[in-house]
Amino acid sequence: MKLSQYSSTSSRRDFLKATAVAAPILLGCSRKTDPKYPVLGEGEFVYEAIHDWGELPGNIKYGNTHSVVEDGQGFIYVHHAVHETSPSDHAMVVYDPDGKFVTSWGSEFAGGAHGMQVRKEGGEEFLYLCDIGRNIVVKTTLAGEEILRIGYPTESAAYQPDPSIDDGRRYDDEGSLIYSPTNLAVAPNGDIYVTDGYGTYFINHYDKDGNYIKTFGGPGSEPGQLICPHGIWLDEREEAPLLVVADRDNHRLQWFTLDGEHVQFAYGVKRPCHFDERDGVLLVPDLVAEVTLMDRQNEVITKLGVGLADTGERRRKLREHFLPGKFITPHGCCYDHDGNIFITEFVEIGRVTKLRKVV
């Protein structure tokens, strides 16, 4: 897989050099606000909203900006669906900590880019990517070289067609159970948990080499059941790690053990999409025009950028129609090393917002 031909030789060299260095870049955080940026939040959680962050090169036009992560060097990765008018079909765009374009890659994910995680393993960092166009999960290097691929869960009994059983599972026109992986989490031992958020609403569990282990969840609203399990995160805020799932169309968060047993619910969200966590504060982008911060007890601390619920028309508008300081359809998120927040939105021309922490 080739690095973008559009990045400069020096930026490509700096990027590759940076990915081999372990020490993170720590950026300063000023407490002074800039009047040109809307201020969001309250108390200890106040941020400036810097919309359309990152100097996107002219040859790339965002499609729906689905996910965002930061690596150990402070580089920001944006996974987007690629706009139909984009000259380049690269679905991954990489920026330095100041928002300067570094490189792009990922033609093979154009149209399907969705969930994403970054994970350090044995001194090297890797990306885990979900593609809802090809219905696969792929592990790559930071430069996009494929290491592992997981496809349709043919080994799972939950995905064996049986139309005589009416248990809420969803079939396509050819009689196969629908599978569409939206996001994933990786356990401390390397096990991989994939949410079938747009398919049949199960969670599929694999070992670090992609070997199938088990399936849990499934359609419904009872404890342990899910409707559109859109995002999943390894919650390590307590001694024993748990899996927290964005049970989006049940309008709740749901926690499971690593063996797939239901633990608890939390509410205070509308259509949650995904997670990140810093200093015990859970970050939850919500498709219904808001970003939620929750404490260690999973109670709402504050809502950021509360906008108007999307009707479908709003996310297709031009940027000049987007309201400053208001979100439209928050979809992906991450904290950076300084506690700033990045939000990507499900809008057809893409939008990346940096919430710069000022308090």
C-alpha positions in Angstrom: 0.0 0.0 0.0 1.4 3.3 -1.0 1.5 6.6 0.9 -0.2 9.5 -0.8 1.5 10.9 -3.8 0.1 14.3 -2.7 2.1 14.7 0.5 5.5 16.3 0.4 8.7 14.2 0.6 9.7 15.8 3.9 6.2 15.3 5.5 6.2 11.7 4.4 9.7 11.2 5.9 8.7 12.9 9.1 5.6 10.8 9.4 7.4 7.5 8.9 10.1 8.6 11.4 7.5 9.6 13.9 5.7 6.2 13.8 8.9 4.5 15.0 9.3 6.7 18.0 7.6 5.8 21.3 7.6 9.1 23.2 4.4 11.2 22.7 4.3 14.8 21.8 2.6 16.9 24.6 1.0 20.1 23.5 0.4 23.1 25.6 -3.2 24.1 26.4 -3.9 27.8 26.8 -6.7 29.0 29.1 -7.4 32.0 27.0 -10.3 31.8 24.6 -10.3 33.2 21.1 -13.4 35.3 20.3 -13.8 33.8 16.8 -14.5 30.3 18.3 -17.7 29.4 20.1 -17.2 28.4 23.7 -19.0 25.2 24.9 -19.4 23.5 28.2 -19.3 24.5 31.9 -17.4 24.1 35.1 -14.2 22.1 34.6 -15.2 21.2 31.1 -15.1 24.2 28.8 -13.9 24.1 25.2 -13.5 26.2 22.1 -15.2 24.7 19.1 -12.8 24.8 16.1 -14.9 23.5 13.2 -13.4 22.2 10.0 -10.1 21.5 11.8 -7.2 20.3 9.6 -5.9 21.5 6.3 -7.5 19.1 3.9 -5.6 19.1 0.6 -7.6 20.2 -2.5 -7.4 16.7 -4.1 -9.4 15.1 -1.3 -13.1 15.8 -0.5 -14.5 14.3 2.6 -17.5 12.0 2.5 -19.2 11.2 5.8 -16.5 11.6 8.4 -17.1 8.5 10.5 -14.2 8.1 12.9 -11.1 9.7 14.4 -8.2 8.5 16.5 -4.9 9.9 17.8 -1.7 7.9 17.7 1.1 8.0 20.3 2.9 10.8 18.5 -0.2 13.1 18.4 -1.0 12.4 14.7 -4.7 12.5 14.0 -6.3 9.9 11.7 -9.7 10.6 10.0 -11.6 7.7 8.4 -14.1 9.0 5.9 -16.4 7.6 3.2 -14.9 9.8 0.4 -17.2 12.2 -1.5 -18.4 11.2 -4.9 -16.7 14.3 -6.4 -13.3 13.7 -4.7 -10.4 13.5 -7.1 -8.6 11.2 -4.7 -10.3 8.1 -3.3 -8.2 7.9 -0.2 -10.4 7.1 2.8 -7.7 7.8 5.5 -6.3 11.3 6.1 -3.5 11.9 8.5 -2.7 15.2 10.1 0.1 16.4 12.4 -0.9 17.8 15.9 -1.2 21.3 14.4 -3.6 20.2 11.7 -1.1 20.1 8.8 -1.8 17.4 6.2 0.8 14.6 6.4 -0.4 11.8 4.2 -3.4 9.9 3.0 -4.1 6.3 1.9 -6.9 3.7 1.9 -8.5 3.6 -1.5 -9.7 0.1 -0.7 -12.0 1.6 2.1 -13.6 4.3 -0.1 -17.4 4.3 0.4 -17.2 1.9 3.4 -14.9 3.5 6.0 -16.6 3.4 9.4 -15.3 2.5 12.9 -11.6 2.7 13.9 -9.4 2.0 16.8 -5.6 2.5 17.4 -3.7 0.1 19.7 -0.1 -0.3 20.7 1.2 -3.8 20.6 4.8 -4.8 21.4 6.2 -1.3 20.9 4.3 -0.7 17.6 1.0 0.9 17.0 -1.7 -0.6 14.7 -5.1 0.5 13.4 -8.2 -1.6 13.4 -10.7 -0.6 10.8 -14.3 -1.4 10.0 -15.6 -1.3 6.5 -19.4 -1.3 6.1 -19.2 -1.4 2.3 -17.3 -4.7 2.1 -18.4 -5.9 5.6 -14.9 -6.6 6.9 -12.6 -5.7 9.8 -9.0 -5.1 8.9 -5.9 -4.5 11.1 -3.2 -2.4 9.5 0.0 -0.6 10.3 -0.1 3.2 10.7 0.9 3.4 7.1 -1.9 1.2 5.9 -0.3 -2.2 5.3 -2.8 -4.9 6.0 -1.9 -7.4 8.8 -5.2 -9.2 9.5 -8.7 -9.4 7.9 -11.9 -10.7 9.5 -15.0 -11.3 7.3 -18.5 -12.7 7.6 -18.9 -14.8 10.8 -19.7 -18.0 9.1 -18.6 -20.0 12.2 -21.3 -18.5 14.3 -24.5 -20.4 14.8 -26.3 -17.1 15.2 -25.6 -16.4 11.5 -27.0 -19.7 10.1 -30.2 -19.0 8.3 -33.4 -20.4 9.8 -36.5 -18.6 8.6 -38.7 -20.8 10.8 -37.3 -19.0 13.8 -38.7 -15.5 14.3 -36.2 -14.0 16.8 -35.7 -10.6 15.2 -32.7 -11.5 13.1 -32.5 -9.7 9.8 -32.2 -11.3 6.4 -31.2 -9.9 3.0 -33.1 -10.6 -0.3 -31.0 -13.7 -0.9 -31.9 -15.3 2.5 -28.6 -14.6 4.2 -28.4 -13.0 7.6 -27.3 -9.4 7.3 -23.8 -8.6 8.6 -22.4 -5.1 8.7 -19.6 -4.4 11.3 -19.7 -0.8 12.6 -16.9 -0.8 15.2 -14.7 -2.9 17.5 -12.8 -3.1 20.7 -9.6 -5.0 21.6 -9.1 -6.6 25.0 -5.9 -6.6 27.0 -5.0 -10.1 25.7 -5.6 -9.0 22.1 -9.1 -10.5 21.7 -11.3 -8.6 19.2 -14.9 -7.8 19.7 -16.9 -6.6 16.6 -20.3 -5.0 16.7 -22.7 -6.0 13.9 -24.4 -2.6 14.3 -26.0 -2.3 10.9 -26.6 -6.0 10.5 -28.2 -8.5 12.8 -27.2 -6.8 16.1 -24.8 -9.4 17.6 -21.3 -8.9 18.9 -18.7 -11.4 17.5 -15.7 -12.3 19.6 -12.4 -13.4 18.0 -8.9 -14.1 19.3 -5.9 -11.9 18.4 -5.3 -13.9 15.2 -8.9 -13.5 14.1 -10.1 -17.0 15.1 -13.8 -17.1 16.0 -14.6 -17.6 19.7 -18.3 -16.8 20.3 -21.3 -14.6 19.6 -23.4 -12.7 22.1 -26.0 -10.0 22.2 -28.6 -10.1 19.4 -31.8 -8.2 18.6 -34.1 -7.0 21.4 -34.4 -4.7 24.3 -33.9 -7.0 27.3 -30.7 -7.1 29.3 -28.0 -8.6 27.0 -29.9 -7.7 23.9 -29.2 -4.9 21.5 -30.7 -2.8 18.7 -28.0 -1.2 16.5 -24.9 -1.8 18.7 -23.1 0.9 16.9 -20.0 1.4 19.0 -18.0 -0.6 21.5 -15.2 0.3 23.9 -12.9 -1.4 26.4 -13.9 0.3 29.7 -10.9 0.1 32.0 -12.0 2.6 34.6 -12.6 -0.2 37.2 -10.3 -3.0 38.3 -11.9 -5.6 36.0 -12.2 -4.3 32.4 -15.7 -4.4 30.8 -17.1 -3.8 27.3 -19.4 -0.8 27.0 -21.7 -0.8 23.9 -23.5 2.1 22.3 -26.9 0.4 22.1 -28.0 3.1 19.8 -31.6 2.4 18.9 -32.4 1.2 22.5 -31.2 4.8 23.5 -28.8 3.5 26.2 -25.4 2.3 27.0 -24.9 -1.3 28.0 -22.0 -3.0 29.7 -20.8 -6.6 29.3 -18.1 -8.8 30.8 -15.4 -9.9 28.4 -17.3 -13.2 28.3 -20.4 -11.5 27.0 -22.5 -11.4 30.1 -24.7 -8.4 30.7 -23.6 -6.2 33.6 -25.6 -2.9 33.6 -27.2 -0.1 31.7 -26.8 3.7 31.7 -29.0 6.3 30.2 -28.9 10.0 29.6 -28.1 9.5 25.9 -30.3 9.5 22.8 -28.6 7.7 19.9 -25.0 7.1 21.1 -22.4 6.2 18.5 -19.0 5.5 20.2 -16.7 6.3 23.0 -13.4 7.5 24.3 -12.2 8.0 27.9 -9.8 10.3 29.8 -9.3 10.6 33.6 -12.4 8.6 34.2 -14.6 10.9 32.0 -16.4 9.0 29.3 -16.9 10.8 26.0 -20.0 9.8 23.9 -20.8 11.4 20.5 -24.6 11.2 20.0 -26.2 11.2 16.5 -28.9 13.4 17.8 -26.8 16.6 17.7 -24.9 16.5 21.0 -21.8 15.2 22.7 -22.1 13.8 26.2 -19.5 13.7 29.0 -20.2 11.1 31.8 -18.5 10.6 35.1 -17.2 7.3 36.7 -20.7 6.5 37.9 -21.9 7.0 34.3 -24.0 10.0 35.2 -24.1 12.9 32.8 -21.7 15.7 33.5 -22.6 18.0 30.7 -23.7 18.2 27.1 -21.6 19.9 24.4 -22.8 21.7 21.2 -26.4 20.7 21.5 -28.0 21.3 18.1 -31.2 20.4 16.2 -32.0 16.8 15.5 -31.1 15.9 12.0 -33.9 15.4 9.4 -31.6 14.1 6.7 -31.7 17.5 4.9 -29.5 19.2 7.5 -26.5 16.9 7.1 -26.6 17.4 3.3 -26.3 21.2 3.5 -23.3 23.3 2.6 -20.9 24.3 5.3 -22.1 27.9 5.5 -25.4 26.5 6.7 -23.9 24.7 9.6 -24.4 26.6 12.9 -21.2 27.5 14.8 -20.9 25.8 18.1 -23.7 23.4 17.3 -23.3 19.8 16.2 -25.4 18.1 13.6 -24.7 14.3 13.7 -21.7 13.5 16.0 -20.4 10.0 15.1 -16.8 9.5 16.0 -14.6 10.9 18.8 -11.3 10.9 20.5 -9.3 12.7 23.2 -5.8 13.9 22.4 -2.9 13.9 24.8 -3.9 17.3 26.3 -7.5 16.5 26.9 -8.8 18.3 23.8 -11.6 16.5 22.0 -12.0 15.6 18.3 -15.5 15.0 16.9 -16.3 13.7 13.4 -19.8 14.0 12.1 -22.0 12.0 9.8 -22.5 14.8 7.3 -22.1 14.1 3.6 -19.5 16.8 3.1 -17.7 15.8 6.3 -16.8 17.9 9.3 -14.0 17.5 11.9 -14.3 19.6 15.0 -11.6 20.1 17.6 -12.9 21.1 21.0 -9.9 22.8 22.5 -9.9 22.6 26.3 -9.6 26.0 27.9 -10.5 25.1 31.5 
